[in-house]
Amino acid sequence: MVDEKKFKQTLVSFRGFRSHVFGSITEAMVAEYHSILRVLQESSGDDLSPFHIPPSMMLGRAITQVRYARSSVRSSDLETQYTSAKYCDKKFFHDRVERLSEHFAQLPRADAVWNAMEPKGS
């Protein structure tokens, strides 16, 4: 079902989200992005699954490496410990967000809303 009003409101929310993405890409940030993506998909009727962040891209960060006591050091002698909090690769996340932006910039029904929000001089 297409809901133009909801679509345009969520598109504005996405633009605000996009302009405030910085630092580490946390689980909470990805969840917020997925929430916006879900509403955009429901309100537009478009398949936005290619812009989804797969769970496999959410990884813990290495916090320590423990070396076992052996005479020679091999990679198998190291044990890495990871955080329980998951993070997304920043470049991967920004790529998905920018591709979604480009997708909406090309849609006729989103064009007026999208271009009205573009900063002057860009």
C-alpha positions in Angstrom: 0.0 0.0 0.0 1.3 3.4 -0.9 0.9 6.1 1.7 2.4 9.3 0.2 2.1 11.4 3.4 3.8 8.7 5.5 6.4 8.2 2.8 7.3 11.9 2.6 7.4 12.2 6.4 9.7 9.2 6.7 11.8 10.4 3.8 12.4 13.6 5.8 13.4 11.5 8.9 15.8 9.5 6.7 17.5 12.7 5.5 17.9 13.8 9.1 19.3 10.4 10.1 21.7 10.4 7.1 23.1 13.8 8.0 23.8 12.7 11.6 25.7 9.5 11.0 29.2 9.7 12.5 31.4 7.7 14.8 31.0 4.0 15.3 28.1 2.3 13.6 26.4 0.6 16.6 23.6 -1.9 16.8 21.2 0.9 17.9 22.1 3.0 14.8 21.5 0.0 12.5 18.2 -0.7 14.2 17.1 2.9 13.7 18.1 2.7 10.0 16.2 -0.5 9.6 13.2 1.0 11.3 13.2 3.9 8.8 13.9 1.5 5.9 10.9 -0.6 6.9 8.5 2.4 7.0 9.8 3.7 3.7 9.3 0.2 2.2 5.8 -0.1 3.6 4.7 3.4 2.6 6.3 3.4 -0.9 5.6 -0.1 -2.0 9.2 -0.4 -3.2 11.4 -3.4 -2.4 14.2 -1.9 -0.3 15.7 -5.2 0.8 19.0 -4.5 -1.2 19.6 -1.6 1.3 19.3 -3.8 4.4 22.3 -4.4 6.6 22.7 -8.1 6.9 23.3 -9.6 10.4 26.6 -11.0 9.1 28.0 -7.4 8.9 27.4 -6.9 12.6 30.6 -8.0 14.4 32.1 -7.6 17.8 35.4 -5.6 18.1 38.6 -7.2 19.1 39.5 -6.1 22.6 42.4 -8.4 23.6 44.6 -11.0 22.2 46.1 -13.7 24.5 49.3 -15.4 23.5 49.8 -19.0 24.6 53.1 -19.8 26.2 55.0 -21.7 23.5 58.5 -21.4 22.1 57.4 -20.1 18.7 54.6 -17.7 17.9 52.0 -18.9 15.4 48.7 -17.3 14.6 47.0 -20.4 16.1 48.8 -19.5 19.4 46.7 -16.3 19.7 43.2 -16.2 21.1 41.2 -13.0 20.3 38.5 -11.8 22.6 35.7 -9.7 21.2 33.1 -7.3 22.6 29.6 -8.5 23.1 28.3 -5.3 21.5 28.2 -5.5 17.7 29.3 -2.9 15.2 28.9 -2.5 11.4 31.8 -1.6 9.1 31.5 2.1 8.6 32.3 2.1 4.9 29.7 -0.7 4.3 27.1 1.2 6.2 27.7 4.5 4.5 27.6 2.8 1.1 24.1 1.4 1.8 22.8 4.7 3.2 24.2 6.6 0.1 22.8 4.0 -2.3 19.4 4.4 -0.7 19.7 8.2 -1.0 20.5 7.9 -4.7 17.5 5.5 -5.1 15.1 8.1 -3.7 16.7 11.0 -5.5 15.8 9.3 -8.8 12.1 8.6 -7.9 9.7 11.1 -9.4 7.4 11.0 -6.3 10.3 11.6 -4.0 12.1 14.1 -6.2 10.3 17.2 -5.0 10.7 16.3 -1.3 14.3 15.2 -1.8 15.5 18.2 -3.8 13.7 20.6 -1.5 16.0 19.3 1.3 19.2 19.5 -0.6 21.6 22.1 0.8 22.0 25.1 -1.4 25.1 25.1 -3.6 25.4 21.3 -3.8 
